[in-house]
């Protein structure tokens, strides 16, 4: 798999990379090529510079420095000698090559009317190696199930860059579409129809429209399509039960996600964030999270080579948010009344039992709610009085 | 008897040289025309199809007749070979090596090499501009070539016959 990627590299770089020990090649995550600066690789959570004799070491001074010619040849082969065909990608700062490897580009931007029109003098390349880790979501998936609806919950996967969001997303899509739920209760569910909007061609790595990664049997991929439009196209045309999209961030993405969420389609998405509080700081995501759209948040973190994930339900996410807003007296009443109906579809164990209940019951139950929602008393003690006051109004 | 056979041979050879020279004059504008068609095709591939260059050149090669098509196909396959060559290098090498097999001259060659140096290296609009510029230059060359053809095609043919006749007369 790496062989095809190495073929794209200019000859000197290719020889150096091919000469790396197999153990390093097996864990390779990034290759960073910068003109006249040392060649760097990232592997297994570490980084190293490659010396001209083909060995890897920590000292950057002895690293091999790719020349101007190397970089030009690399850019040409990455774009298949056709910059004109990848203008849109250049504007966004990356191209994706066969195999789903994304290559980030840095250079000098050309502006037009204040927005980036083009990238020129490209001298920085970050080759991110895409890997299918089949089964990497098997531990996580049982925690994301919505047992009453026999499918997955609306899920947002969060992590800083390079923690394996896309890899996890890919495997989730595979597991859902092949019915690989890894849960005794879900054994009879079968797979779900999955629609993937693969804006960067990273999830599926389509070649002539056919995914090169295993995404299960019931998967439709809209390749290289902008998320906002693609989500709607999928919902309209392919009748998916679960839609999958990578890296939500722009307001129009959030808008499209909201549409899909309301269209009765389950959504699995990823976003850049280091913790739950970040979600509420990013305007597009905050709007969605505020409405309690997501039933589960998965936070990825990596220690050494292992990827750890922790799952939060929407109630816990709101708790995190309230921790930030709790200090402000005006924040609680605005938050509180909306809380009660919002948790109903979230399939949190206590809430799930209540969901089918009649609506008058909701008002009656509003008071004892806060202690259930916030399991750790020291933190919840702050917003509690405000909360119950708000609940009383409703 | 021997003299007569020799005279006939000289006459024949001279005529042939004249005809070959004339055919060169006739062939040049035709090949420039083919080249223009090729560039027109390339323009469409870049402008509308946004076809990657190797494939675009391959298609161009299929659309035009022999000596030129081989050159375009050669560039396309070199780009696909994955040896890390740049378009500029392999374009220059191919057209410099293959030029003698065509009937074209220096002007067309210049225009083509200049195009090769920019091909694939910029945005769509810019590429189209370069292709059109090359086409304009080629059109100018084509008119010049046609004028030359009218002037010199017949001239070189008759010159061949007459030259041979002169040699024969001198020899007799």
Interface residues (C-beta under 8 A of the other chain):
Chain A: X7 X8 X9 X10 X11 X14 X72 X73 X76 X77 X79 X80 X81 X82 X83 X84 X85 X87 X118
Chain B: X46 X50 X51 X52 X53 X54 X56 X79 X82 X83 X84 X85 X86 X87 X119 X120 X121 X122 X123 X124 X126 X127
